[in-house]
Amino acid sequence: MIIIAGPCSIEGKNFIQIGLAVKAAGATHLRGGVFKPRSSPFRWSGLHEEALPLLEEARVVVGLPLVVEAMSPQQIELLYPYVDVFQVGARNSTNTELLKEFGRQDKPVLYKRGMAQTIEEFVMGTDFILNEGNTNVIMCERGIRTFESYTRNTLDINCIPSVKELCSIPIIADPSHGTGRRSLVVPVACAAIAAGADGLMIEVHSDPDRALTDGSQSITPEIFASLVRRVKAIKEVL
């Protein structure tokens, strides 16, 4: 089971501490944003190039494969030496030219569902990557935008078994973005695994209330450790 965990954004040395904590709890990959897409140009958008030494340090000290989002061919080139898995964010899920560029890479690609993509469009989006020769693709259900306002998005449990009917690409779930609420991450993660998800992507921060991005949906390392135990138990039952 793939379990990707870490902070929404790399903020500083705490990235290493969080990485060690999630590794100890059972994470298989470490995530961290370098260039953060934001809804407003006036919001903090990451450390950019200043985060690269921290990625290099995490590679040595933590030792987990690194999952990082890239939003342009230039960012792909810059991040290539540091990244083990490239992430395609929801905002770029239909950017077909960028998807083709990811398809020309020789590293795995984590492809997130767009907030307005149908399930069939989500599956077809992977074809732009696969058609260029990169067959190492992982899909990620991260919630779609609906009329519901209590949660940030609506994580579509239907998507997980549907993707398994439509193709053979692994699919994981991101209950952090799927709910936007810290208190809902654990139960929705359990539901996703019960529905057949091949893994999870979870935002974890040592001090969520002070996180520079997505603090409201980030859980602490202690809660993450409990989550891992619960989803592994569910997976074992299945």
GUZA-954096 format. One line per 2 residues: number of its first residue (from 1); their letters; for each residue y, z, x of C-alpha. Coordinates in nm, 2 decimals, always signed. Example, Ala and Ser with C-alpha at 12.3 -4.5 7.8 and 13.67 -1.06 7.14 Angstrom:
<gulums>
1) as) -0.45:+0.78:+1.23 | -0.11:+0.71:+1.37
</gulums>
This chain:
<gulums>
1) mi) +0.00:+0.00:+0.00 | +0.34:-0.10:+0.13
3) ii) +0.60:+0.18:+0.12 | +0.94:+0.08:+0.25
5) ag) +1.19:+0.36:+0.27 | +1.52:+0.45:+0.43
7) pc) +1.89:+0.46:+0.35 | +2.08:+0.20:+0.16
9) si) +2.31:+0.16:+0.46 | +2.28:+0.25:+0.82
11) eg) +2.57:+0.50:+0.86 | +2.50:+0.64:+1.21
13) kn) +2.25:+0.85:+1.40 | +2.12:+1.00:+1.07
15) fi) +1.93:+0.66:+1.04 | +1.69:+0.78:+1.31
17) qi) +1.65:+1.12:+1.15 | +1.58:+0.97:+0.81
19) gl) +1.34:+0.72:+0.97 | +1.13:+0.99:+1.14
21) av) +1.12:+1.18:+0.81 | +1.00:+0.89:+0.60
23) ka) +0.74:+0.80:+0.86 | +0.61:+1.15:+0.86
25) ag) +0.58:+1.13:+0.48 | +0.38:+0.81:+0.48
27) at) +0.63:+0.52:+0.48 | +0.50:+0.20:+0.63
29) hl) +0.84:+0.03:+0.69 | +1.19:+0.15:+0.75
31) rg) +1.48:-0.01:+0.56 | +1.85:+0.01:+0.64
33) gv) +2.15:-0.21:+0.54 | +2.37:-0.37:+0.81
35) fk) +2.57:-0.61:+0.60 | +2.60:-0.47:+0.25
37) pr) +2.69:-0.69:-0.04 | +2.93:-0.50:-0.27
39) ss) +3.08:-0.56:-0.61 | +3.43:-0.51:-0.47
41) pf) +3.58:-0.62:-0.14 | +3.75:-0.28:-0.11
43) rw) +3.42:-0.09:-0.09 | +3.25:+0.00:+0.24
45) sg) +3.02:-0.28:+0.33 | +2.82:-0.15:+0.63
47) lh) +2.86:-0.11:+1.00 | +2.79:-0.48:+1.07
49) ee) +2.73:-0.54:+1.44 | +2.78:-0.18:+1.52
51) al) +2.45:-0.10:+1.35 | +2.25:-0.32:+1.59
53) pl) +2.20:-0.06:+1.87 | +2.08:+0.18:+1.60
55) le) +1.82:-0.08:+1.49 | +1.71:-0.11:+1.85
57) ea) +1.69:+0.27:+1.88 | +1.49:+0.30:+1.56
59) rv) +1.24:+0.04:+1.68 | +1.17:+0.26:+1.98
61) vv) +1.20:+0.61:+1.84 | +1.07:+0.57:+1.49
63) gl) +0.83:+0.28:+1.56 | +0.81:+0.14:+1.20
65) pl) +0.87:-0.22:+1.12 | +1.24:-0.28:+1.01
67) vv) +1.34:-0.44:+0.68 | +1.70:-0.56:+0.67
69) ea) +1.89:-0.79:+0.44 | +2.06:-1.10:+0.56
71) ms) +2.30:-1.30:+0.35 | +2.37:-1.61:+0.56
73) pq) +2.22:-1.82:+0.83 | +2.46:-1.66:+1.08
75) qi) +2.33:-1.31:+0.98 | +1.97:-1.43:+1.01
77) el) +2.04:-1.54:+1.37 | +2.22:-1.22:+1.46
79) ly) +1.96:-0.99:+1.31 | +1.65:-1.19:+1.43
81) py) +1.58:-0.99:+1.75 | +1.59:-0.66:+1.57
83) vd) +1.43:-0.73:+1.23 | +1.06:-0.74:+1.14
85) vf) +1.10:-0.84:+0.77 | +1.40:-1.02:+0.63
87) qv) +1.52:-0.91:+0.28 | +1.67:-1.15:+0.03
89) ga) +1.89:-0.95:-0.20 | +1.93:-0.99:-0.57
91) rn) +2.27:-1.17:-0.53 | +2.10:-1.44:-0.32
93) st) +1.79:-1.48:-0.52 | +1.90:-1.82:-0.65
95) nt) +2.08:-1.94:-0.33 | +1.83:-2.22:-0.27
97) el) +1.98:-2.34:+0.06 | +1.96:-1.98:+0.20
99) lk) +1.60:-1.95:+0.07 | +1.51:-2.26:+0.25
101) ef) +1.66:-2.11:+0.57 | +1.44:-1.81:+0.53
103) gr) +1.15:-2.05:+0.48 | +1.21:-2.18:+0.83
105) qd) +1.18:-1.84:+0.99 | +0.86:-1.71:+1.14
107) kp) +0.91:-1.35:+1.01 | +0.80:-1.22:+0.67
109) vl) +1.05:-1.23:+0.38 | +1.10:-0.97:+0.11
111) yk) +1.23:-1.16:-0.19 | +1.41:-0.95:-0.46
113) rg) +1.44:-1.06:-0.82 | +1.78:-1.16:-0.93
115) ma) +1.94:-0.94:-1.20 | +1.93:-1.24:-1.45
117) qt) +1.62:-1.42:-1.34 | +1.33:-1.48:-1.58
119) ie) +0.99:-1.40:-1.44 | +0.90:-1.77:-1.41
121) ef) +1.23:-1.83:-1.22 | +1.15:-1.54:-0.99
123) vm) +0.81:-1.70:-0.91 | +0.97:-2.04:-0.86
125) gt) +1.23:-1.90:-0.63 | +0.95:-1.82:-0.38
127) df) +0.86:-2.19:-0.37 | +1.19:-2.26:-0.18
129) il) +1.07:-2.03:+0.10 | +0.70:-2.13:+0.09
131) ne) +0.78:-2.50:+0.08 | +0.96:-2.48:+0.42
133) gn) +0.64:-2.34:+0.58 | +0.69:-1.96:+0.57
135) tn) +0.39:-1.82:+0.37 | +0.46:-1.45:+0.45
137) vi) +0.65:-1.36:+0.13 | +0.66:-1.04:-0.06
139) mc) +0.82:-1.03:-0.41 | +1.02:-0.73:-0.53
141) er) +1.10:-0.63:-0.89 | +1.42:-0.44:-0.87
143) gi) +1.54:-0.43:-1.23 | +1.73:-0.68:-1.44
145) rt) +2.06:-0.64:-1.62 | +2.03:-0.56:-1.99
147) fe) +2.25:-0.40:-2.26 | +2.13:-0.05:-2.15
149) sy) +2.41:+0.14:-1.98 | +2.24:+0.48:-1.91
151) tr) +2.05:+0.32:-1.61 | +2.20:+0.09:-1.35
153) nt) +1.94:-0.18:-1.43 | +1.62:-0.20:-1.64
155) ld) +1.31:-0.21:-1.42 | +1.08:-0.46:-1.58
157) in) +0.73:-0.33:-1.57 | +0.61:-0.65:-1.74
159) ci) +0.71:-0.84:-1.43 | +0.45:-0.68:-1.21
161) ps) +0.13:-0.79:-1.40 | +0.29:-1.11:-1.50
163) vk) +0.35:-1.21:-1.14 | -0.01:-1.13:-1.06
165) el) -0.11:-1.37:-1.34 | +0.12:-1.65:-1.22
167) cs) +0.07:-1.64:-0.84 | -0.11:-1.47:-0.55
169) ip) +0.20:-1.33:-0.38 | +0.22:-0.95:-0.33
171) ii) +0.48:-0.78:-0.55 | +0.64:-0.44:-0.49
173) ad) +0.89:-0.24:-0.70 | +1.23:-0.09:-0.62
175) ps) +1.28:+0.20:-0.87 | +1.60:+0.30:-0.68
177) hg) +1.79:-0.01:-0.79 | +1.57:-0.04:-1.10
179) tg) +1.71:+0.29:-1.24 | +2.02:+0.39:-1.04
181) rr) +1.94:+0.75:-1.11 | +1.78:+0.98:-0.86
183) sl) +1.60:+1.18:-1.13 | +1.42:+0.87:-1.25
185) vv) +1.30:+0.72:-0.92 | +0.97:+0.92:-0.90
187) pv) +0.84:+0.87:-1.25 | +0.93:+0.50:-1.25
189) ac) +0.77:+0.45:-0.91 | +0.45:+0.60:-1.05
191) aa) +0.47:+0.37:-1.35 | +0.51:+0.06:-1.12
193) ia) +0.20:+0.16:-0.92 | +0.01:+0.22:-1.23
195) ag) +0.11:-0.13:-1.35 | -0.04:-0.28:-1.04
197) ad) +0.24:-0.30:-0.79 | +0.13:-0.35:-0.43
199) gl) +0.39:-0.10:-0.30 | +0.74:+0.04:-0.33
201) mi) +1.09:+0.02:-0.18 | +1.27:+0.35:-0.20
203) ev) +1.62:+0.46:-0.09 | +1.60:+0.79:+0.10
205) hs) +1.90:+0.98:+0.25 | +1.92:+1.32:+0.41
207) dp) +2.23:+1.41:+0.21 | +2.24:+1.17:-0.09
209) dr) +2.56:+1.32:-0.23 | +2.75:+1.21:+0.08
211) al) +2.59:+0.87:+0.13 | +2.84:+0.59:+0.18
213) td) +2.64:+0.36:-0.06 | +2.40:+0.42:-0.35
215) gs) +2.39:+0.80:-0.31 | +2.33:+0.84:-0.69
217) qs) +1.99:+0.66:-0.66 | +1.88:+0.80:-0.32
219) it) +1.63:+1.07:-0.30 | +1.58:+1.33:-0.02
221) pe) +1.30:+1.31:+0.23 | +1.13:+1.61:+0.06
223) if) +1.13:+1.44:-0.27 | +1.01:+1.12:-0.10
225) as) +0.71:+1.30:+0.05 | +0.62:+1.43:-0.30
227) lv) +0.65:+1.07:-0.44 | +0.42:+0.93:-0.17
229) rr) +0.15:+1.19:-0.25 | +0.17:+1.11:-0.62
231) vk) +0.16:+0.73:-0.59 | -0.13:+0.75:-0.35
233) ai) -0.32:+0.96:-0.60 | -0.25:+0.71:-0.87
235) ke) -0.36:+0.42:-0.65 | -0.68:+0.61:-0.57
237) vl) -0.76:+0.65:-0.94 | -0.70:+0.28:-1.00
</gulums>
